[in-house]
Amino acid sequence: MRKARGVSQEVLSDEAGLDRTFLSQLETGRKQPSLLTIFQLATALQATASELLRQVESKLGAEN
């Protein structure tokens, strides 16, 4: 979703109030977000938390 919107990790992490390194770890699956983090990311991406989760769910389903 971040890449589709043309936003860098640095910009998104600033807008979401998260550390850029943590965001990178989320994207690579090395860390798992809390519910609060999901809402912060969704807000920064101008999406809903359910949209964000739906995309993750779709991607995980495609990998299995």
PDB file with one MODEL, atoms N, CA, C and O in Angstrom:
MODEL        1
ATOM      1  N   MET A   1       0.835  -1.177   0.000  1.00  0.00           N
ATOM      2  CA  MET A   1       0.000   0.000   0.000  1.00  0.00           C
ATOM      3  C   MET A   1       0.890   1.254   0.000  1.00  0.00           C
ATOM      4  O   MET A   1       0.593   2.233  -0.684  1.00  0.00           O
ATOM      5  N   ARG A   2       1.976   1.208   0.771  1.00  0.00           N
ATOM      6  CA  ARG A   2       2.888   2.353   0.822  1.00  0.00           C
ATOM      7  C   ARG A   2       3.497   2.609  -0.551  1.00  0.00           C
ATOM      8  O   ARG A   2       3.518   3.743  -1.028  1.00  0.00           O
ATOM      9  N   LYS A   3       3.991   1.551  -1.181  1.00  0.00           N
ATOM     10  CA  LYS A   3       4.635   1.697  -2.486  1.00  0.00           C
ATOM     11  C   LYS A   3       3.636   2.126  -3.549  1.00  0.00           C
ATOM     12  O   LYS A   3       3.957   2.939  -4.415  1.00  0.00           O
ATOM     13  N   ALA A   4       2.418   1.578  -3.485  1.00  0.00           N
ATOM     14  CA  ALA A   4       1.388   1.935  -4.467  1.00  0.00           C
ATOM     15  C   ALA A   4       1.044   3.414  -4.383  1.00  0.00           C
ATOM     16  O   ALA A   4       0.638   4.016  -5.377  1.00  0.00           O
ATOM     17  N   ARG A   5       1.202   3.990  -3.228  1.00  0.00           N
ATOM     18  CA  ARG A   5       0.904   5.420  -3.057  1.00  0.00           C
ATOM     19  C   ARG A   5       2.133   6.299  -3.281  1.00  0.00           C
ATOM     20  O   ARG A   5       2.057   7.523  -3.182  1.00  0.00           O
ATOM     21  N   GLY A   6       3.264   5.663  -3.585  1.00  0.00           N
ATOM     22  CA  GLY A   6       4.475   6.415  -3.887  1.00  0.00           C
ATOM     23  C   GLY A   6       5.066   7.131  -2.687  1.00  0.00           C
ATOM     24  O   GLY A   6       5.616   8.225  -2.816  1.00  0.00           O
ATOM     25  N   VAL A   7       4.952   6.506  -1.508  1.00  0.00           N
ATOM     26  CA  VAL A   7       5.437   7.110  -0.270  1.00  0.00           C
ATOM     27  C   VAL A   7       6.665   6.344   0.208  1.00  0.00           C
ATOM     28  O   VAL A   7       6.667   5.113   0.210  1.00  0.00           O
ATOM     29  N   SER A   8       7.689   7.054   0.607  1.00  0.00           N
ATOM     30  CA  SER A   8       8.887   6.394   1.118  1.00  0.00           C
ATOM     31  C   SER A   8       8.656   5.919   2.555  1.00  0.00           C
ATOM     32  O   SER A   8       7.742   6.385   3.235  1.00  0.00           O
ATOM     33  N   GLN A   9       9.492   4.994   2.999  1.00  0.00           N
ATOM     34  CA  GLN A   9       9.411   4.534   4.386  1.00  0.00           C
ATOM     35  C   GLN A   9       9.619   5.699   5.345  1.00  0.00           C
ATOM     36  O   GLN A   9       8.951   5.787   6.375  1.00  0.00           O
ATOM     37  N   GLU A  10      10.520   6.566   5.016  1.00  0.00           N
ATOM     38  CA  GLU A  10      10.813   7.703   5.884  1.00  0.00           C
ATOM     39  C   GLU A  10       9.600   8.619   6.049  1.00  0.00           C
ATOM     40  O   GLU A  10       9.268   9.028   7.162  1.00  0.00           O
ATOM     41  N   VAL A  11       8.946   8.935   4.937  1.00  0.00           N
ATOM     42  CA  VAL A  11       7.769   9.803   4.993  1.00  0.00           C
ATOM     43  C   VAL A  11       6.649   9.125   5.770  1.00  0.00           C
ATOM     44  O   VAL A  11       6.027   9.745   6.632  1.00  0.00           O
ATOM     45  N   LEU A  12       6.387   7.848   5.467  1.00  0.00           N
ATOM     46  CA  LEU A  12       5.313   7.139   6.152  1.00  0.00           C
ATOM     47  C   LEU A  12       5.605   7.009   7.641  1.00  0.00           C
ATOM     48  O   LEU A  12       4.708   7.198   8.463  1.00  0.00           O
ATOM     49  N   SER A  13       6.829   6.693   7.994  1.00  0.00           N
ATOM     50  CA  SER A  13       7.158   6.556   9.418  1.00  0.00           C
ATOM     51  C   SER A  13       6.970   7.880  10.146  1.00  0.00           C
ATOM     52  O   SER A  13       6.486   7.900  11.278  1.00  0.00           O
ATOM     53  N   ASP A  14       7.347   8.988   9.509  1.00  0.00           N
ATOM     54  CA  ASP A  14       7.132  10.304  10.117  1.00  0.00           C
ATOM     55  C   ASP A  14       5.642  10.593  10.299  1.00  0.00           C
ATOM     56  O   ASP A  14       5.217  11.043  11.363  1.00  0.00           O
ATOM     57  N   GLU A  15       4.854  10.333   9.258  1.00  0.00           N
ATOM     58  CA  GLU A  15       3.423  10.615   9.320  1.00  0.00           C
ATOM     59  C   GLU A  15       2.692   9.717  10.317  1.00  0.00           C
ATOM     60  O   GLU A  15       1.695  10.126  10.912  1.00  0.00           O
ATOM     61  N   ALA A  16       3.192   8.487  10.498  1.00  0.00           N
ATOM     62  CA  ALA A  16       2.554   7.543  11.420  1.00  0.00           C
ATOM     63  C   ALA A  16       3.114   7.653  12.837  1.00  0.00           C
ATOM     64  O   ALA A  16       2.571   7.064  13.771  1.00  0.00           O
ATOM     65  N   GLY A  17       4.206   8.412  12.995  1.00  0.00           N
ATOM     66  CA  GLY A  17       4.826   8.544  14.315  1.00  0.00           C
ATOM     67  C   GLY A  17       5.574   7.296  14.734  1.00  0.00           C
ATOM     68  O   GLY A  17       5.619   6.952  15.916  1.00  0.00           O
ATOM     69  N   LEU A  18       6.167   6.612  13.745  1.00  0.00           N
ATOM     70  CA  LEU A  18       6.900   5.377  13.999  1.00  0.00           C
ATOM     71  C   LEU A  18       8.351   5.531  13.558  1.00  0.00           C
ATOM     72  O   LEU A  18       8.675   6.386  12.734  1.00  0.00           O
ATOM     73  N   ASP A  19       9.203   4.704  14.108  1.00  0.00           N
ATOM     74  CA  ASP A  19      10.605   4.679  13.700  1.00  0.00           C
ATOM     75  C   ASP A  19      10.712   4.021  12.324  1.00  0.00           C
ATOM     76  O   ASP A  19      10.053   3.013  12.069  1.00  0.00           O
ATOM     77  N   ARG A  20      11.533   4.579  11.443  1.00  0.00           N
ATOM     78  CA  ARG A  20      11.671   4.034  10.095  1.00  0.00           C
ATOM     79  C   ARG A  20      12.180   2.608  10.112  1.00  0.00           C
ATOM     80  O   ARG A  20      11.744   1.783   9.310  1.00  0.00           O
ATOM     81  N   THR A  21      13.095   2.311  11.016  1.00  0.00           N
ATOM     82  CA  THR A  21      13.629   0.950  11.121  1.00  0.00           C
ATOM     83  C   THR A  21      12.524  -0.025  11.501  1.00  0.00           C
ATOM     84  O   THR A  21      12.460  -1.130  10.962  1.00  0.00           O
ATOM     85  N   PHE A  22      11.658   0.371  12.419  1.00  0.00           N
ATOM     86  CA  PHE A  22      10.540  -0.470  12.819  1.00  0.00           C
ATOM     87  C   PHE A  22       9.610  -0.707  11.631  1.00  0.00           C
ATOM     88  O   PHE A  22       9.142  -1.828  11.427  1.00  0.00           O
ATOM     89  N   LEU A  23       9.340   0.331  10.852  1.00  0.00           N
ATOM     90  CA  LEU A  23       8.494   0.187   9.674  1.00  0.00           C
ATOM     91  C   LEU A  23       9.113  -0.808   8.694  1.00  0.00           C
ATOM     92  O   LEU A  23       8.406  -1.644   8.131  1.00  0.00           O
ATOM     93  N   SER A  24      10.405  -0.724   8.490  1.00  0.00           N
ATOM     94  CA  SER A  24      11.096  -1.671   7.616  1.00  0.00           C
ATOM     95  C   SER A  24      10.932  -3.100   8.137  1.00  0.00           C
ATOM     96  O   SER A  24      10.701  -4.028   7.362  1.00  0.00           O
ATOM     97  N   GLN A  25      11.053  -3.267   9.433  1.00  0.00           N
ATOM     98  CA  GLN A  25      10.905  -4.595  10.029  1.00  0.00           C
ATOM     99  C   GLN A  25       9.471  -5.112   9.875  1.00  0.00           C
ATOM    100  O   GLN A  25       9.266  -6.313   9.699  1.00  0.00           O
ATOM    101  N   LEU A  26       8.490  -4.231   9.938  1.00  0.00           N
ATOM    102  CA  LEU A  26       7.100  -4.636   9.708  1.00  0.00           C
ATOM    103  C   LEU A  26       6.924  -5.123   8.272  1.00  0.00           C
ATOM    104  O   LEU A  26       6.303  -6.157   8.024  1.00  0.00           O
ATOM    105  N   GLU A  27       7.474  -4.371   7.344  1.00  0.00           N
ATOM    106  CA  GLU A  27       7.320  -4.711   5.927  1.00  0.00           C
ATOM    107  C   GLU A  27       7.999  -6.017   5.565  1.00  0.00           C
ATOM    108  O   GLU A  27       7.547  -6.718   4.660  1.00  0.00           O
ATOM    109  N   THR A  28       9.062  -6.350   6.247  1.00  0.00           N
ATOM    110  CA  THR A  28       9.777  -7.593   5.936  1.00  0.00           C
ATOM    111  C   THR A  28       9.321  -8.761   6.815  1.00  0.00           C
ATOM    112  O   THR A  28       9.836  -9.872   6.689  1.00  0.00           O
ATOM    113  N   GLY A  29       8.367  -8.511   7.693  1.00  0.00           N
ATOM    114  CA  GLY A  29       7.823  -9.577   8.517  1.00  0.00           C
ATOM    115  C   GLY A  29       8.650  -9.943   9.730  1.00  0.00           C
ATOM    116  O   GLY A  29       8.384 -10.957  10.374  1.00  0.00           O
ATOM    117  N   ARG A  30       9.644  -9.141  10.053  1.00  0.00           N
ATOM    118  CA  ARG A  30      10.478  -9.432  11.225  1.00  0.00           C
ATOM    119  C   ARG A  30       9.848  -8.949  12.520  1.00  0.00           C
ATOM    120  O   ARG A  30      10.218  -9.404  13.602  1.00  0.00           O
ATOM    121  N   LYS A  31       8.899  -8.028  12.412  1.00  0.00           N
ATOM    122  CA  LYS A  31       8.152  -7.527  13.575  1.00  0.00           C
ATOM    123  C   LYS A  31       6.668  -7.601  13.256  1.00  0.00           C
ATOM    124  O   LYS A  31       6.262  -7.582  12.094  1.00  0.00           O
ATOM    125  N   GLN A  32       5.868  -7.684  14.313  1.00  0.00           N
ATOM    126  CA  GLN A  32       4.412  -7.712  14.171  1.00  0.00           C
ATOM    127  C   GLN A  32       3.849  -6.437  14.796  1.00  0.00           C
ATOM    128  O   GLN A  32       4.270  -6.046  15.885  1.00  0.00           O
ATOM    129  N   PRO A  33       2.898  -5.785  14.118  1.00  0.00           N
ATOM    130  CA  PRO A  33       2.363  -4.526  14.645  1.00  0.00           C
ATOM    131  C   PRO A  33       1.304  -4.762  15.722  1.00  0.00           C
ATOM    132  O   PRO A  33       0.586  -5.762  15.705  1.00  0.00           O
ATOM    133  N   SER A  34       1.229  -3.833  16.641  1.00  0.00           N
ATOM    134  CA  SER A  34       0.130  -3.834  17.607  1.00  0.00           C
ATOM    135  C   SER A  34      -1.101  -3.270  16.897  1.00  0.00           C
ATOM    136  O   SER A  34      -1.002  -2.742  15.789  1.00  0.00           O
ATOM    137  N   LEU A  35      -2.235  -3.384  17.533  1.00  0.00           N
ATOM    138  CA  LEU A  35      -3.463  -2.823  16.965  1.00  0.00           C
ATOM    139  C   LEU A  35      -3.333  -1.310  16.818  1.00  0.00           C
ATOM    140  O   LEU A  35      -3.778  -0.743  15.820  1.00  0.00           O
ATOM    141  N   LEU A  36      -2.729  -0.659  17.799  1.00  0.00           N
ATOM    142  CA  LEU A  36      -2.518   0.785  17.724  1.00  0.00           C
ATOM    143  C   LEU A  36      -1.654   1.140  16.513  1.00  0.00           C
ATOM    144  O   LEU A  36      -1.947   2.106  15.808  1.00  0.00           O
ATOM    145  N   THR A  37      -0.607   0.376  16.269  1.00  0.00           N
ATOM    146  CA  THR A  37       0.270   0.620  15.124  1.00  0.00           C
ATOM    147  C   THR A  37      -0.480   0.469  13.813  1.00  0.00           C
ATOM    148  O   THR A  37      -0.263   1.243  12.881  1.00  0.00           O
ATOM    149  N   ILE A  38      -1.363  -0.522  13.731  1.00  0.00           N
ATOM    150  CA  ILE A  38      -2.164  -0.712  12.523  1.00  0.00           C
ATOM    151  C   ILE A  38      -3.009   0.525  12.258  1.00  0.00           C
ATOM    152  O   ILE A  38      -3.097   0.987  11.120  1.00  0.00           O
ATOM    153  N   PHE A  39      -3.632   1.063  13.304  1.00  0.00           N
ATOM    154  CA  PHE A  39      -4.442   2.273  13.133  1.00  0.00           C
ATOM    155  C   PHE A  39      -3.575   3.473  12.750  1.00  0.00           C
ATOM    156  O   PHE A  39      -3.993   4.291  11.930  1.00  0.00           O
ATOM    157  N   GLN A  40      -2.385   3.594  13.325  1.00  0.00           N
ATOM    158  CA  GLN A  40      -1.487   4.697  12.978  1.00  0.00           C
ATOM    159  C   GLN A  40      -1.087   4.616  11.506  1.00  0.00           C
ATOM    160  O   GLN A  40      -1.097   5.623  10.797  1.00  0.00           O
ATOM    161  N   LEU A  41      -0.736   3.417  11.053  1.00  0.00           N
ATOM    162  CA  LEU A  41      -0.338   3.240   9.658  1.00  0.00           C
ATOM    163  C   LEU A  41      -1.510   3.514   8.716  1.00  0.00           C
ATOM    164  O   LEU A  41      -1.346   4.175   7.690  1.00  0.00           O
ATOM    165  N   ALA A  42      -2.672   3.014   9.060  1.00  0.00           N
ATOM    166  CA  ALA A  42      -3.845   3.228   8.219  1.00  0.00           C
ATOM    167  C   ALA A  42      -4.137   4.721   8.083  1.00  0.00           C
ATOM    168  O   ALA A  42      -4.399   5.205   6.982  1.00  0.00           O
ATOM    169  N   THR A  43      -4.095   5.435   9.175  1.00  0.00           N
ATOM    170  CA  THR A  43      -4.348   6.877   9.134  1.00  0.00           C
ATOM    171  C   THR A  43      -3.318   7.579   8.246  1.00  0.00           C
ATOM    172  O   THR A  43      -3.672   8.421   7.420  1.00  0.00           O
ATOM    173  N   ALA A  44      -2.052   7.229   8.421  1.00  0.00           N
ATOM    174  CA  ALA A  44      -0.988   7.850   7.618  1.00  0.00           C
ATOM    175  C   ALA A  44      -1.134   7.510   6.135  1.00  0.00           C
ATOM    176  O   ALA A  44      -0.754   8.306   5.276  1.00  0.00           O
ATOM    177  N   LEU A  45      -1.685   6.331   5.831  1.00  0.00           N
ATOM    178  CA  LEU A  45      -1.893   5.919   4.443  1.00  0.00           C
ATOM    179  C   LEU A  45      -3.243   6.377   3.891  1.00  0.00           C
ATOM    180  O   LEU A  45      -3.599   6.067   2.754  1.00  0.00           O
ATOM    181  N   GLN A  46      -3.986   7.118   4.709  1.00  0.00           N
ATOM    182  CA  GLN A  46      -5.316   7.607   4.331  1.00  0.00           C
ATOM    183  C   GLN A  46      -6.225   6.446   3.929  1.00  0.00           C
ATOM    184  O   GLN A  46      -6.904   6.472   2.903  1.00  0.00           O
ATOM    185  N   ALA A  47      -6.203   5.427   4.788  1.00  0.00           N
ATOM    186  CA  ALA A  47      -7.009   4.227   4.587  1.00  0.00           C
ATOM    187  C   ALA A  47      -7.628   3.856   5.924  1.00  0.00           C
ATOM    188  O   ALA A  47      -7.340   4.476   6.948  1.00  0.00           O
ATOM    189  N   THR A  48      -8.468   2.855   5.905  1.00  0.00           N
ATOM    190  CA  THR A  48      -8.997   2.344   7.166  1.00  0.00           C
ATOM    191  C   THR A  48      -8.153   1.157   7.604  1.00  0.00           C
ATOM    192  O   THR A  48      -7.468   0.530   6.796  1.00  0.00           O
ATOM    193  N   ALA A  49      -8.215   0.863   8.880  1.00  0.00           N
ATOM    194  CA  ALA A  49      -7.487  -0.294   9.393  1.00  0.00           C
ATOM    195  C   ALA A  49      -7.977  -1.565   8.710  1.00  0.00           C
ATOM    196  O   ALA A  49      -7.185  -2.461   8.417  1.00  0.00           O
ATOM    197  N   SER A  50      -9.283  -1.644   8.456  1.00  0.00           N
ATOM    198  CA  SER A  50      -9.814  -2.845   7.809  1.00  0.00           C
ATOM    199  C   SER A  50      -9.280  -2.995   6.382  1.00  0.00           C
ATOM    200  O   SER A  50      -9.036  -4.116   5.936  1.00  0.00           O
ATOM    201  N   GLU A  51      -9.095  -1.885   5.657  1.00  0.00           N
ATOM    202  CA  GLU A  51      -8.505  -1.957   4.314  1.00  0.00           C
ATOM    203  C   GLU A  51      -7.074  -2.478   4.386  1.00  0.00           C
ATOM    204  O   GLU A  51      -6.664  -3.320   3.587  1.00  0.00           O
ATOM    205  N   LEU A  52      -6.338  -1.973   5.336  1.00  0.00           N
ATOM    206  CA  LEU A  52      -4.954  -2.394   5.512  1.00  0.00           C
ATOM    207  C   LEU A  52      -4.884  -3.886   5.833  1.00  0.00           C
ATOM    208  O   LEU A  52      -4.092  -4.619   5.242  1.00  0.00           O
ATOM    209  N   LEU A  53      -5.704  -4.320   6.757  1.00  0.00           N
ATOM    210  CA  LEU A  53      -5.725  -5.741   7.135  1.00  0.00           C
ATOM    211  C   LEU A  53      -6.203  -6.614   5.984  1.00  0.00           C
ATOM    212  O   LEU A  53      -5.692  -7.718   5.798  1.00  0.00           O
ATOM    213  N   ARG A  54      -7.158  -6.147   5.218  1.00  0.00           N
ATOM    214  CA  ARG A  54      -7.662  -6.915   4.080  1.00  0.00           C
ATOM    215  C   ARG A  54      -6.553  -7.154   3.058  1.00  0.00           C
ATOM    216  O   ARG A  54      -6.448  -8.245   2.497  1.00  0.00           O
ATOM    217  N   GLN A  55      -5.734  -6.144   2.816  1.00  0.00           N
ATOM    218  CA  GLN A  55      -4.631  -6.307   1.866  1.00  0.00           C
ATOM    219  C   GLN A  55      -3.597  -7.289   2.394  1.00  0.00           C
ATOM    220  O   GLN A  55      -3.069  -8.106   1.640  1.00  0.00           O
ATOM    221  N   VAL A  56      -3.311  -7.210   3.676  1.00  0.00           N
ATOM    222  CA  VAL A  56      -2.355  -8.157   4.275  1.00  0.00           C
ATOM    223  C   VAL A  56      -2.914  -9.569   4.187  1.00  0.00           C
ATOM    224  O   VAL A  56      -2.200 -10.507   3.831  1.00  0.00           O
ATOM    225  N   GLU A  57      -4.192  -9.714   4.513  1.00  0.00           N
ATOM    226  CA  GLU A  57      -4.833 -11.015   4.453  1.00  0.00           C
ATOM    227  C   GLU A  57      -4.790 -11.593   3.035  1.00  0.00           C
ATOM    228  O   GLU A  57      -4.528 -12.782   2.857  1.00  0.00           O
ATOM    229  N   SER A  58      -5.046 -10.761   2.040  1.00  0.00           N
ATOM    230  CA  SER A  58      -4.989 -11.211   0.655  1.00  0.00           C
ATOM    231  C   SER A  58      -3.584 -11.666   0.270  1.00  0.00           C
ATOM    232  O   SER A  58      -3.401 -12.689  -0.389  1.00  0.00           O
ATOM    233  N   LYS A  59      -2.605 -10.884   0.695  1.00  0.00           N
ATOM    234  CA  LYS A  59      -1.221 -11.232   0.364  1.00  0.00           C
ATOM    235  C   LYS A  59      -0.816 -12.533   1.046  1.00  0.00           C
ATOM    236  O   LYS A  59      -0.172 -13.381   0.430  1.00  0.00           O
ATOM    237  N   LEU A  60      -1.184 -12.695   2.297  1.00  0.00           N
ATOM    238  CA  LEU A  60      -0.842 -13.927   3.006  1.00  0.00           C
ATOM    239  C   LEU A  60      -1.566 -15.134   2.399  1.00  0.00           C
ATOM    240  O   LEU A  60      -1.003 -16.226   2.326  1.00  0.00           O
ATOM    241  N   GLY A  61      -2.794 -14.937   1.972  1.00  0.00           N
ATOM    242  CA  GLY A  61      -3.546 -16.010   1.348  1.00  0.00           C
ATOM    243  C   GLY A  61      -2.928 -16.436   0.030  1.00  0.00           C
ATOM    244  O   GLY A  61      -2.941 -17.618  -0.315  1.00  0.00           O
ATOM    245  N   ALA A  62      -2.388 -15.477  -0.707  1.00  0.00           N
ATOM    246  CA  ALA A  62      -1.757 -15.769  -1.989  1.00  0.00           C
ATOM    247  C   ALA A  62      -0.448 -16.526  -1.806  1.00  0.00           C
ATOM    248  O   ALA A  62      -0.032 -17.269  -2.694  1.00  0.00           O
ATOM    249  N   GLU A  63       0.197 -16.344  -0.668  1.00  0.00           N
ATOM    250  CA  GLU A  63       1.475 -17.005  -0.421  1.00  0.00           C
ATOM    251  C   GLU A  63       1.302 -18.446   0.039  1.00  0.00           C
ATOM    252  O   GLU A  63       2.224 -19.251  -0.089  1.00  0.00           O
ATOM    253  N   ASN A  64       0.134 -18.779   0.571  1.00  0.00           N
ATOM    254  CA  ASN A  64      -0.100 -20.149   1.088  1.00  0.00           C
ATOM    255  C   ASN A  64      -0.570 -21.085   0.040  1.00  0.00           C
ATOM    256  O   ASN A  64      -0.806 -22.260   0.323  1.00  0.00           O
TER     257      ASN A  64
ENDMDL
END
